[in-house]
Amino acid sequence: MVPQHKTGGAVRLSFDGGTLVLAGLDEALHPAPAAGLRFDDRLSAWRAPASDYAAIVLWLRSEGLEYVDEARA
């Protein structure tokens, strides 16, 4: 998947309320690695179960997307 719909700036990965939040990607770009990803209109960001952390990080790296990992423990 080509990151054509990436918004400006780096993608930000963080925890919020026990879930992962992937901010900085357009709603039109569905990050495929995690089936649990859902677009949260309230945040204008993707949200996923915390268990999808590794799959999301690997996907970001494979796509060559710059990201800030605020979720890493």
C-alpha positions in Angstrom: 0.0 0.0 0.0 1.4 3.4 -1.0 1.0 6.1 1.6 -0.6 8.6 -0.8 -3.1 9.9 1.6 -0.7 10.6 4.5 -1.3 14.0 6.0 1.6 16.4 6.7 4.1 15.6 9.4 5.0 12.4 11.1 2.5 9.8 12.2 2.0 9.6 15.9 1.4 6.4 17.8 0.1 6.7 21.3 -2.0 5.1 24.0 -5.4 6.5 25.0 -7.9 4.8 27.2 -6.3 1.4 26.9 -6.1 1.5 23.1 -3.6 2.6 20.5 -4.2 5.8 18.6 -2.5 6.2 15.2 -2.8 9.9 14.3 -1.5 11.6 11.2 -3.0 9.3 8.5 -6.0 10.2 6.4 -9.1 8.2 6.9 -8.9 7.0 3.3 -5.6 5.2 4.0 -6.5 2.0 5.9 -3.4 0.6 7.6 -4.0 -3.0 6.7 -1.9 -5.0 9.3 -4.3 -4.8 12.1 -7.9 -6.0 11.6 -9.0 -4.2 14.7 -8.2 -0.8 13.4 -11.2 1.5 13.2 -11.3 5.2 12.3 -12.4 7.3 15.2 -14.2 10.4 13.9 -14.0 12.1 17.3 -10.2 12.1 17.1 -9.8 12.1 13.3 -7.4 9.2 13.9 -7.2 5.4 13.8 -7.8 3.4 17.0 -6.8 -0.2 17.6 -6.5 -2.7 20.5 -3.2 -2.4 22.3 -2.4 -6.0 21.2 -2.0 -4.7 17.6 1.1 -2.6 18.6 3.7 -4.8 17.0 1.8 -5.2 13.7 1.3 -1.5 13.4 4.9 -0.6 14.1 6.1 -3.2 11.5 3.6 -1.8 9.0 4.8 1.8 9.5 8.4 0.7 9.0 7.6 -1.3 5.9 5.8 1.6 4.4 8.7 3.9 5.2 6.5 6.3 7.2 8.1 8.5 9.7 6.4 8.1 13.1 6.7 9.2 16.7 6.2 6.3 19.1 4.7 7.7 22.3 3.2 4.3 23.1 6.5 2.4 23.5 7.0 1.3 27.1 
